[in-house]
Amino acid sequence: MRESAILGILGVYTLGFYIDSAISDNQLDKAIVLIVITALLNIGIDTMSQFVRRRLKISASLVTSGPK
């Protein structure tokens, strides 16, 4: 997983706003929960992406091999 992906998700206006406001209101527990949820979502999306990429590669090789 790329660190830039996590930082990119934190840059989303709504999520970044909620994390920033939780930190500024001294609600670190809320900020940590939001960051953990973000990380779990990122891991889930990355896993799904790997599955789709593997699946497409298999079907693409079957199509390009052609009849023998």
C-alpha positions as CSV (number, residue, x, y, z in Angstrom):
1,M,0.0,0.0,0.0
2,R,1.3,3.4,-0.8
3,E,1.6,6.1,1.8
4,S,0.5,8.7,-0.8
5,A,-2.9,7.0,-1.0
6,I,-3.5,7.4,2.7
7,L,-2.3,11.0,2.5
8,G,-4.6,11.5,-0.5
9,I,-7.6,10.2,1.4
10,L,-6.7,12.6,4.3
11,G,-6.7,15.4,1.8
12,V,-10.4,14.8,0.9
13,Y,-12.2,17.9,2.2
14,T,-14.8,16.3,4.4
15,L,-12.6,13.7,6.0
16,G,-9.7,16.0,6.4
17,F,-12.0,18.6,7.9
18,Y,-13.4,16.1,10.5
19,I,-9.9,14.9,11.4
20,D,-8.6,18.5,11.6
21,S,-11.5,19.7,13.7
22,A,-11.2,16.7,16.0
23,I,-7.6,17.5,16.6
24,S,-8.2,21.2,17.1
25,D,-11.0,20.4,19.6
26,N,-8.6,18.1,21.5
27,Q,-10.6,15.0,20.7
28,L,-7.7,12.8,19.8
29,D,-9.6,9.6,20.3
30,K,-12.1,10.7,17.6
31,A,-9.2,11.7,15.3
32,I,-7.5,8.3,15.7
33,V,-10.7,6.4,15.0
34,L,-11.2,8.4,11.8
35,I,-7.6,7.8,10.7
36,V,-8.0,4.0,11.5
37,I,-11.2,3.8,9.5
38,T,-9.5,5.6,6.6
39,A,-6.6,3.2,6.7
40,L,-9.0,0.2,6.7
41,L,-10.9,1.6,3.8
42,N,-7.7,2.2,1.9
43,I,-6.5,-1.4,2.6
44,G,-9.9,-2.8,1.4
45,I,-9.8,-0.7,-1.8
46,D,-6.2,-1.7,-2.4
47,T,-7.1,-5.4,-2.0
48,M,-10.1,-5.1,-4.3
49,S,-7.9,-3.4,-6.8
50,Q,-5.3,-6.1,-6.8
51,F,-8.0,-8.7,-7.2
52,V,-9.5,-6.9,-10.2
53,R,-6.0,-6.4,-11.8
54,R,-5.2,-10.1,-11.4
55,R,-8.6,-11.1,-12.9
56,L,-8.2,-8.8,-15.9
57,K,-4.7,-10.0,-16.6
58,I,-5.9,-13.6,-16.7
59,S,-8.8,-12.9,-19.0
60,A,-6.6,-10.7,-21.2
61,S,-4.1,-13.5,-21.7
62,L,-6.8,-15.9,-22.7
63,V,-8.2,-13.5,-25.3
64,T,-4.8,-12.6,-26.8
65,S,-3.5,-16.2,-27.1
66,G,-6.0,-17.0,-29.9
67,P,-6.7,-20.4,-31.4
68,K,-3.8,-22.8,-32.1
